[in-house]
Amino acid sequence: MPDTEENRLIHEQSPYLLQHANNPVAWYPWGEEAFDTAKREDKPVFLSIGYATCHWCHVMAHESFEDAGVARMLNEQYISVKVDREERPDVDQVYMSVCQALTGQGGWPLSVFLTPEKKPFFAGTYFPKTSRMGMPGFLDLIEKITTLWREDRGKLLSAGEDVTAHVQKAYATEPSDRIPGEEALQACYAQLAANFDSERGGFGSAPKFPAPHHLTFLLRWYKRSGETQALEMVEKTLRAMRAGGIYDQIGYGFHRYSVDKEWLVPHFEKMLYDQALLAIAYTEAYQVTHERVYEKTAREVFTYVLRDMMGPEGAFYSAQDADSEGEEGLYYVWTPEEIMGVLGKEEGQLFCEFYGIRPEGNFEGGKSIAHIPVDAETFAAKRDMDVAQLKESLGQAREALFPVREERIPPLKDDKILTAWNGLMIAALAKGYQMFGEDVYLDAARGATTFIFDHLKEDDWLIRRYRDGHTAHRACLDDYAYLIWGLIELYEAAFDVYYLEEALALTEAMLERFWDEAGGGFFFTGIEGEQLILRSKEVQDGAIPSANSVAALNLLRLGRLTGKMSLENAAERVFRAFAKTAIAYPTAHSHLMAGVDFMLGPGQELVIVGNAQWESTYRMLDSVWSRFLPHLVTLLRPVDSEGDRVVRLCPFTQSMAAADGRATAYLCRRHTCQSPTTDPETLAGLLS
């Protein structure tokens, strides 16, 4: 195939697949055409999985997939299949488990060799074109597998059968006769404390990932136990990340992870899910501590998302790349000369000193990543400056530098819209509105929800991806679980019963399509999805909480909101399904532990009877939203016709009434109901 000829990927919508549409490799998208061709031509399949903003995917593409010699060998001896892991997490999850089983590690790009029956016999991640530094070269690898396919195929086929059987067995779950209890929460905390970096924050050594689900669990453990170290771990980590290079000090938002243990040098891609989950963590930390830095950071993350990641129709894009002009991080780094060229010498020197931008640089090419080596109070005291004046000066400098940076060639934006990740952002914005009262957050959450319902939902079926007017792929469990999470948060922010109705309808659809009646818990793919070699049930958290963990907490919250014990019973079966692994490795299941914490309670169920527009209703809600109350669910029963819709969903609210035309709160705790009150201060005391 000539270098200029387009391959089959040109007909796809995924930005990642389109990046490879002009490769000389004769790529197929995942589908039966590829595997039917492999059977007909008696060839093995080379499967390459990545995503648009993956740095090492770009490296392997440039070294190997754009190379005519490599392409010739692949085109002659293999059927090559390219998959966007964000569009097809079901395919990625299956073959990533294969890679982890064979090599003990995983990541992207994911490189897997399969039989035409989709059974894997060899897997790895990045391979250089030729062997170097102890790493096998891709050319050598494909040549060796070609020889084995011709001369000793039985060995490869046997390996494929063995690997397939192994991963199928590994993913089988055996329900427990017990569910995790408080001792599992204690163990999760203890393991996180043992792995905590007390000097720099975060867990473990380099590379360091934000892991916001660890932090939100620790806030819940602090609430339950009063263990101050749990809160200290959260605060140390949140402050260190906010001050580090992992945070974009000029344009806001968090990069993917830090390659060092100091949070200084990030992998520069920005993912929508990181922004959502970290915004939730900072918002909850502010609810607990009311420390201004956490509010400021959450607001800045929302500023970045609404400015750079929201499409014109209201939904959110997936990611921004790390690379621009072929170099990672180039868009984000500075030299002192560049800074002073914009700000002038005096203001420029102050900015460089505060943000650690040095003549020798702290990154490649003598450039620097802006970060905050010491806090503003310490910096000002050493220079005998007024702190408020320093912050004002730095803020003005940032506002001057940002438009200059905007003139640079920007990193690629992956503008596909994923139902799952939008669900997370809806949840974050709704929580942001509850805490900070910004109408723009609520409007954005509503807008994204409307987009999904208009474009990515057919009856009670969800679709995974939208781009440029095109939708594709059956939704997976994470699409349902994360969107339901967003709808619950949005209901508890807007109190529009429509969102609660939709959350319940999608929950019923999720139970119908994904539930494992035999073993409990949810499969990742629905009953109408493509049949792969494995129908997995994932529960370990990765970069984001596992869909089973999110689904379990959703079931509990909806059960408490509506009084439907069947939903709470289903959540308990999720806990039983994964109890053995969760109890053995609790830190790998920290979001599931947050669900256990909610289940153990003490639960609080609050019904406010009154219209959303009443001032007395807002005063009641302020008593709720200003506090960290992870065991509370809140229902608003209007006194007009909308109240009838609430009663249909939640019959126990039938007899509740507003006293004297004022919003009236009915609070139950530990299955015991308190006397109703119209006084927000009384409600605040009951909540405490």
Buried (B, 14 or more C-beta within 10 A) or exposed (E): BEEEEEBBBEEBBBBBBBBBBBBBBBBBBBEEEBBEBBEEEEBBBBBBBBBBBBBBBBBBBEBBBBBEEBBEBBBEBBBBBBBBBBBBBBBBBBBBBBBBBBEEEBBBBBBBBBBBBBBBBBBBBBBBBEBEEEEBBBBEBBEEBBEBBEEEEEEBBEBBBEBBEBBBEEBEBEBBEEBBBEEBBBBBBEBBBEEBBEEBBBBEEEBBBBBBBBBBBBBBBBBBBEBEBBBBBBBBBBBBBBBBBBBBBBBBBBBBBBBBBBBBBBBBBBBBBBBBBBBBBBBBBBBBBEBEBBBEBBBBBBBBBBEBBBBEEBBBBBBBBBBBEEBBBBBBBBBBEBBBEBBEEEBBBBBBBBBBBBEEBBBEEEBBBBBBBBBBEEBBEEEEBEBEEBBEBBEEBBEBBEEBBEEEEBBBBBBBBBBBBBBBBBBBBBBBBBBBEBEEBBBBBBBBBEBBEEBBBEEBBBBBBBBEEEBBBBBBBBBBBBBBBBBBBBBBBBBBBBBBBBBBBBBEBBBEBBBBEEBBBBBBBBEEBBEBBBBBBBBBBBBBBBBBBBBBBBBBBBBBBBBBEEBBEBBBBBBBBBBBBBBEEBBBBBBBBBBBBBBBBEBBBBBBBBBBEBEBBBBBBBBBBBEBBBBBBBBBBBBEEBBEBBBEBBEBBEEBBBEEEBBBBBBBBEEEEBEBBBBBEBBBEBBE
